[in-house]
Amino acid sequence: MSDGRSARIPVIIDCDTGVDDALALLFAVRHPGIDLRAVTCVAGNTDVDGVVRNTLTVLETAGAGDVPVARGAERPLIEPVRSARHV
């Protein structure tokens, strides 16, 4: 940018939104140097539908409900499923 400020970095986050990823999303939404372009959701801490729900809730609460969210893989491609529902 010609005014001396650095340009915002475009970012796409791939996550399994639990507590740690919720904090990362909040950070990305509020950070002045990040342009959050989209979020992709995969199964991990919970099933992929729960991850999508968590992600949409976090983004809406953060005032970023317009960020596109995509539903991804229902299970890991290589390793067995390991849920963290007990947490």
Secondary structure as UniProt FT lines:
FT   TURN            2..3
FT   STRAND          9..15
FT   HELIX           19..30
FT   TURN            32..33
FT   STRAND          34..41
FT   HELIX           48..61
FT   TURN            62..63
FT   TURN            65..66
FT   STRAND          69..71
FT   TURN            85..86
//
